[in-house]
Amino acid sequence: MLRLKCIGGPLYGQEYSHPYHEFTFLDQHTGKKIVYRKHTLDFKPPQDFFVAESISRNFAYQLALQVLHSQYLSKN
């Protein structure tokens, strides 16, 4: 089962487990369905994230940097 950080949408920054490379999340507050897909972003080393479909790859990269930075700060 994949356990990856989510980029975009209501699950932003949270880890989410799912057995497939794609899943649909139903936001209970808005009733909107958000499709998340696994993307490998070009970090050193490459890292996988679940990215909301409405987010461009470039923007996902920038948001992932923020998630990784906040994760780093919370450990140190």
Order of alpha helices (4+ residues) and beta strands (2+ residues): beta-beta-beta-beta-beta-alpha
